[in-house]
Amino acid sequence: MSAARDWVGRTSGEAGDGVGHPARAPRLESVEGPDFHQVDVAALMRESMELLEAARRIHGIAVNLELPDEAVLARTGLRRTRQVLLLLLAHAADLAGESGVRVSLDPPDDFGDVGPRFQVVTPDAHLSERELRAVFLSPMLVGPTHRRLARARELVESVGGTLDVVRGAESGLTVTVELPAPGLACW
């Protein structure tokens, strides 16, 4: 406390403008939680794909992006939703084989009660039962391959959404993310 007071209040001569005026305290962002906005998830998915392509992260991998033409709004944090998309797409790119990756987005219902939902399907991915359980416990309990998946789950939950992982009978992985409902726009 005293070190911060010394710096802001200029009682110890460490900070100031050189004329004897106290320095201004820097503005700090709230750490209470993410800023919630109406986010266009479809546009954010397109931007995430462009970013991963520019970084050559998904070079040579067939990605089938199934997005509606209109905006798909969700009431969520922009940065965290972008991080979730990047983590899930990078995870899918690491595990994609010849079958590639399929990403689909479903818009929210007309009444705003059910939020948008998207799926990332990787037919060639393998996830053991133990790794699947660990994804829902902590990113530190999962191996390096599936750590992105566990981190994405934490981020989705931090904005009020849900993440579900279903593995196929022999291979394949479907990650479903349901974001918070946007609520009624007008009534």
N, C-alpha and C positions, 0 to 999 in steps of 0.2 A: 504494500500500500504506500509506504513512504517513498519508494523508488519512483512509482508512478506519479505521486504528488510532486516530487522533486522535478521530474521532467516536465509535467504540465504546468505547475505553478512557478517554476523557475526560482525555487528557493535555494538551490545549491549551485546555480550558475552553469548547469550543464546544457540547458536548451533555451533557445530564445532567438530573437531576430537580430541580436547584436546591439540593439538600442535600449535594452532594458525591458522590453515588452515580453510577456510570457508567450510561449509557443502555443499554438492551437492544438488541441487534442485531435488525433486522427479519428475519423469516423469509423466505427466498427459495425459490421453486419451482425444481425441477430443470428444466434445459433439455436434458436428455439425450434426451428424446423424449416423445411423448404418453402419458398414463396410459391403459393398455389395460383395458377393462372389457367385460362382456357388455352390449352395447347392443341394444335392441329397435329395429331399423331401420324396421319398419312404423310404430311410434308416432312415431319421429323424423320420418318422412316426413309424417305427419299434422300434427305440430307445425310443420314447415317450411312446409307449405301454408297453415296458419292464420296464421302470421307474415307470409307474403307477401301474403295476402288482407287482413290488417289494415293492412299498409303500403300497400295499394292498388297493389302491384307487378304483380299479375296480374289487375287489374280488367278485366273484359270479355273475357278470354281463356278459351276452353273447355279445361279441364284434365281429362282422363280419368284418374283415379287407380285403378289395379288392384292392390289390396293383399289379402293373405290375412287372414282374421279372427283367426288366432292370432299370437302374438309370433314375430318373425323375428330370432333372435339372431346377432350377429357379435361377434367379439373384436376390438375396435377402439377408437380414441379418440373419445369422445363429441363434444367440441367440433369436432374436425376433420371428423368425419363430418357433423355439422350444417352446417358451412361448405361442404362439398362439395355437399350437397343444395341449399343456398340458392344457391350459384353456378350449378349446373346448371339449376335451375328458373328463375333470373333470366335466364340465357343463352337458354333455350328461350322464355321470355316475350318477350324482345326480338325473336326471330326468328319467332314464331308468326304465322301468317296466319289465314285463315278456317278452316283445318283444325284449329287448336288444337294441343294438346300431349297426348301419351299417356305416362304414367309407369306402369311395371309392376315388380313385385318378386317374385322367385322365392326361396323359402326354401332354406336349405342342405340337403344330403342328410342322410339319417337317421344316417349314421355319423360325421358331422362332418368329413369329408375335403374337401368342396367348400363354400366359403362362399356366403353369399347373393349374389344378383346382381340388380341393377336396371337398367332401361333407361329413357332419356328419349328419346322419338321426336318429332321436329319435322318434319312432312312438308313444310312450306313453306320450310325453312331452306336457305341456299346457303353452301357452303364451297368455296373453290377448292383445287386440289391443293397449291399453295404454302402456303396457310393451314393446310391439314391437316398438312403436314410440320412447319410452324412450331409447331403446338400441342404436338408431341412434343419440341421443342427447348427453348424458353424462353418464358415469358409476355411478355417484352420484345420478342420478334421477331414477335408477332402483333398485328394491328390491334386497336383498342379493342373492337370487337364480340366477338371471339373470345378476348379476354384472360381472361375468366372461365373459359372452357373449359380453357385452359392452366394456370391457377392451380388449378383443381379436379384436374387430372391430377397436379400436384405434391403436393397434399394427400393424394390417394388413395394415391400411392406411398409417402408418408411413414408411413402406417399399415399398409403391407404389402399393399395391394390393387393392382388393375390397372384402367386406364381405356382403353377402345378406342373409336375414332370411325370410323363407316362412313358415307360419303356415298352418296346414291342416284344413279342414272344421270343424272337431270336435276336433281332437287332432292330435298331431304329429308336429314335428319341423324339418325343413331341413335347415341347415346352409351350404352355399356354399361360399368357399373362392377361389378367383382367384388371383394367385401370378403374379408378373411381368414376362413378356416374357424373356427367356434367351438370345434372340438375335441370330444372325447367328454365328455359330461356325466356319464356313469356307466359303469363297467365294473369 
